[in-house]
Amino acid sequence: MQRLTLAGRGKRTYTDYIEACCNYLIPYFGQRQVHELTPELIDEFDSWRISRLGRVPKQSTQRNHASAFARVVARMQREGVWDERRPLPRLNVGGERGEARPAFSDEEVQQLLAFLPDWVDQGRWSGVNQTRQLGWCYVEFLLYTGMRTGTEAMNVKWPHLQWHHAHGERFLKIWVSGKTGPRQLIARNEVLPALERLVKFSFPERENLADMLARPVQRYIFITPGGRRPHVFHGTFTKLMQDSGLQKDASGSHNRTLYSLRHTYATQALARGVDIHTLARQMGTSVAMLERHYSKLTPMLAAGKLA
């Protein structure tokens, strides 16, 4: 569009599209992989854009951004980098807002965790079994850290995990490089057994998790014993949801995705009384985004305090 504009052959709308790309689409989507363009990511873009603008954008602005985004998607199609089996992503226009992926209830979390060990053992081939082993750990890792699925979680290496000592207690601190920049988060203690399994699975020569954290290796945490690194776990998670009977939410109208684990983390944190500002920093998101998705839940989660 810039080349055509400089050559005097550009359309009047190109100026708006270029501004949308440079100031909004590239800053938000620029470092993402194509397979990460999920409805959840686009839903968070709406909240990010509101935070950046300081207001809800006008419908004309939303339409310009959506048109610019559609040009990017069209180019992905032409160049064959978009899987034709996946629905084409589009930005919300005219006040439309994507819905948060359905979270798991506490009972469903317990059902899922109880189902996983036998499900992993049912993998008939070694490759399937190994992927399920990693997938089991990946599910718990997302559930107990609140990280974004994809690049954010998959890029964690063992040196990024460290002990944090405070008030006579020890906590697991994880350095994360996400779409909002680097941050450190405190993982829930329930993640430790999953990490112990990862050490035993991928690095059997190491004694335990404490040994790995004391002498970390420069390797990604989600790799097989042979060093194979899965790029995504979406297919494995979809199979898990189908086999466990947890694919649909309570209403039966929405399929659960890996992002449902992040929403479950947020819901459980609010239920435990974690304030929304601390939770926003922990999850690498904005207060506006959390308020948008969870403000209706907050009074119900705090019913005991409010009553």
C-alpha positions in Angstrom: 0.0 0.0 0.0 2.9 2.4 0.8 4.5 1.6 -2.6 1.3 2.2 -4.5 0.6 5.4 -2.6 4.1 6.8 -3.3 3.6 5.9 -7.0 0.4 7.9 -7.0 -1.7 4.8 -7.6 -2.9 4.3 -4.0 -6.5 4.4 -2.9 -7.7 7.0 -0.4 -8.4 4.2 2.2 -4.8 3.1 2.1 -3.8 5.9 4.5 -6.2 4.6 7.1 -5.1 1.0 6.5 -1.4 1.9 6.9 -2.2 3.8 10.1 -4.2 0.8 11.4 -1.3 -1.6 10.6 1.5 0.5 12.0 -0.2 1.7 15.2 -2.4 -1.3 16.1 -2.2 -4.5 14.1 1.6 -4.8 14.0 2.2 -3.8 17.7 -0.3 -6.4 18.8 -0.1 -9.2 16.3 3.3 -8.6 14.8 5.2 -11.2 16.9 2.6 -13.9 16.8 2.7 -17.1 14.8 -0.1 -17.7 12.3 -1.5 -20.7 14.3 -1.9 -18.3 17.3 -4.6 -16.2 15.6 -7.5 -17.6 17.7 -10.8 -16.0 18.6 -9.4 -15.6 22.1 -6.4 -13.6 20.8 -8.7 -11.4 18.7 -11.0 -10.9 21.7 -8.1 -9.7 23.8 -7.1 -7.3 21.0 -10.4 -5.5 21.6 -9.5 -4.8 25.2 -5.9 -3.9 24.4 -7.1 -1.4 21.8 -9.5 0.2 24.3 -6.6 0.5 26.8 -4.3 2.0 24.1 -7.0 4.5 23.0 -8.4 5.3 26.4 -11.9 4.8 25.1 -14.1 2.4 23.0 -13.2 3.1 19.3 -15.8 4.5 17.0 -17.4 2.2 14.6 -15.6 3.8 11.7 -12.2 3.1 13.4 -13.3 -0.5 14.0 -14.2 -0.9 10.4 -10.9 0.5 9.2 -9.0 -1.8 11.4 -11.1 -4.8 10.4 -10.6 -4.0 6.7 -6.8 -3.7 7.1 -6.8 -7.0 9.0 -8.8 -8.6 6.2 -6.1 -7.6 3.7 -3.5 -9.4 5.9 -5.7 -12.5 6.1 -6.3 -12.4 2.3 -2.5 -12.3 1.8 -2.0 -15.3 4.1 -4.5 -17.2 2.0 -2.8 -16.3 -1.3 0.6 -17.3 0.1 -0.7 -20.6 1.5 0.3 -19.9 5.1 -3.3 -20.2 6.4 -4.7 -23.7 6.9 -7.9 -23.9 4.8 -9.5 -26.2 7.3 -9.6 -23.4 9.9 -12.2 -20.7 9.9 -10.9 -17.3 8.7 -10.3 -14.9 11.6 -11.8 -11.4 11.5 -11.9 -8.4 13.9 -15.0 -7.5 15.7 -16.9 -4.5 14.2 -19.7 -2.3 15.3 -19.5 -3.1 19.0 -19.3 -6.8 18.5 -17.3 -8.6 21.2 -16.0 -12.1 21.2 -17.0 -14.2 24.1 -14.6 -15.5 26.7 -13.8 -19.2 26.3 -15.8 -21.2 28.8 -13.9 -21.9 32.0 -13.9 -25.2 33.9 -15.8 -25.5 37.2 -13.9 -26.7 40.3 -15.6 -30.1 39.9 -14.7 -30.3 36.2 -11.1 -29.5 37.0 -11.0 -32.4 39.5 -12.7 -34.7 36.9 -10.1 -33.7 34.3 -7.1 -34.2 36.5 -8.4 -37.6 37.6 -9.0 -38.6 34.0 -5.6 -37.6 32.6 -3.2 -40.4 34.0 -5.2 -43.3 32.5 -5.8 -41.3 29.3 -2.0 -40.9 28.9 -1.4 -44.6 29.5 -3.9 -45.4 26.7 -1.6 -43.9 24.1 -0.8 -47.0 22.0 2.2 -45.7 20.1 5.3 -44.3 21.8 4.9 -41.0 19.9 1.3 -40.6 21.0 2.2 -41.6 24.6 5.0 -39.0 24.7 2.8 -36.2 23.3 0.1 -37.1 25.9 2.7 -37.1 28.7 3.8 -33.6 27.7 0.2 -32.5 27.1 -0.8 -33.6 30.7 2.0 -31.4 32.1 1.1 -28.6 29.7 -2.6 -28.6 30.9 -1.5 -28.3 34.5 1.1 -25.7 33.7 -1.5 -23.5 32.1 -4.0 -24.2 34.8 -1.7 -23.2 37.6 0.2 -20.3 36.0 -2.5 -18.5 33.9 0.0 -18.2 31.0 -1.2 -17.8 27.4 -1.1 -21.0 25.4 1.3 -21.0 22.4 4.4 -18.9 22.3 4.2 -17.6 25.8 4.1 -21.0 27.5 6.0 -23.0 24.9 9.1 -20.7 25.0 9.7 -21.2 28.7 13.1 -22.8 29.4 14.4 -24.3 32.6 16.6 -21.3 33.6 13.4 -19.2 33.5 12.2 -21.1 36.6 13.6 -20.0 40.0 12.8 -20.2 43.7 11.5 -17.0 45.3 11.8 -16.7 49.1 9.5 -14.5 51.0 8.2 -14.5 54.6 10.0 -17.7 55.4 8.3 -19.5 52.5 9.5 -20.7 49.1 7.6 -20.0 45.9 8.2 -20.8 42.2 8.9 -17.7 40.1 8.8 -17.9 36.3 10.2 -15.4 33.9 7.8 -15.0 30.9 8.2 -13.1 27.7 4.7 -12.4 26.4 3.0 -10.1 24.0 2.9 -7.3 26.6 6.6 -7.6 27.3 8.6 -9.6 29.8 7.2 -10.2 33.3 7.7 -12.5 36.3 4.9 -14.5 37.8 4.4 -16.7 40.8 3.1 -20.1 40.0 0.6 -21.9 42.2 2.2 -24.6 44.3 0.0 -27.2 42.5 2.2 -26.9 39.4 5.2 -28.5 41.2 4.1 -32.2 40.7 3.7 -31.5 37.0 7.2 -30.1 36.8 8.6 -33.1 38.7 7.0 -35.3 36.1 8.6 -33.2 33.3 12.1 -33.7 34.8 11.6 -37.4 35.3 10.2 -37.7 31.7 12.6 -35.6 29.7 15.7 -35.6 31.9 15.8 -39.0 33.8 19.5 -38.4 34.6 18.4 -35.6 36.9 17.5 -36.4 40.5 14.4 -34.2 40.8 13.0 -30.7 40.2 15.1 -29.2 42.9 18.2 -30.5 41.2 17.1 -29.2 37.9 16.4 -25.7 39.3 19.8 -25.7 41.0 21.6 -26.7 37.8 19.3 -25.8 35.0 19.9 -26.7 31.4 19.4 -24.4 28.5 16.4 -26.4 27.1 12.7 -25.8 26.7 10.7 -27.4 29.4 8.2 -29.0 27.0 10.4 -31.5 25.0 10.5 -35.3 24.7 13.4 -37.4 26.0 14.8 -37.4 22.5 14.7 -33.6 22.3 11.6 -33.3 20.1 9.7 -30.1 20.7 5.9 -30.0 19.9 4.9 -26.7 18.4 1.3 -26.8 19.7 -1.0 -29.0 21.8 -4.3 -28.0 20.3 -5.0 -31.3 18.6 -4.0 -33.2 21.7 -6.2 -31.1 23.9 -9.2 -31.4 21.5 -8.8 -35.2 21.7 -8.6 -35.0 25.5 -11.8 -33.0 25.7 -13.6 -35.5 23.5 -12.4 -38.5 25.4 -13.1 -37.0 28.8 -16.6 -35.7 27.9 -15.6 -32.2 28.8 -15.6 -30.7 25.4 -18.7 -28.6 25.9 -19.3 -26.1 28.6 -22.3 -26.4 31.0 -24.6 -24.8 28.5 -23.6 -27.1 25.8 -23.1 -24.2 23.4 -19.3 -23.6 23.4 -16.4 -25.9 22.9 -13.6 -25.7 25.3 -10.1 -24.8 24.1 -6.7 -24.5 25.7 -7.5 -20.9 26.4 -10.2 -22.2 28.7 -7.5 -23.1 31.2 -6.3 -19.4 31.3 -9.9 -18.3 32.0 -10.2 -21.0 34.7 -7.0 -19.7 36.3 -8.5 -16.1 36.4 -11.8 -17.3 37.7 -10.2 -19.3 40.5 -7.9 -16.5 41.4 -10.7 -14.0 41.8 -12.6 -16.6 43.8 -9.6 -16.8 46.2 -9.7 -13.1 46.7 -6.8 -12.0 44.5 -7.3 -8.4 43.6 -7.8 -7.5 39.9 -4.7 -5.3 39.7 -2.4 -8.0 41.0 -4.1 -10.6 38.7 -3.6 -8.3 35.7 0.2 -8.0 36.4 0.4 -11.8 37.0 -1.4 -12.7 33.7 0.3 -10.0 31.6 -3.0 -8.3 30.6 -4.9 -5.1 31.4 -7.3 -4.4 34.2 -9.7 -3.3 31.5 -9.7 -6.8 29.9 -10.2 -8.5 33.2 -13.0 -6.2 34.1 -14.6 -6.7 30.8 -14.7 -10.5 31.1 -15.1 -11.0 34.8 -16.8 -8.0 36.3 -20.2 -9.8 36.2 -18.6 -12.7 38.0 -16.8 -10.8 40.7 -19.8 -10.1 43.0 -20.9 -13.8 42.8 -17.3 -15.0 43.6 -17.2 -12.7 46.6 -20.7 -13.5 47.8 -19.3 -14.7 51.2 -17.6 -11.4 51.8 -20.4 -9.2 50.5 -23.0 -11.0 52.6 
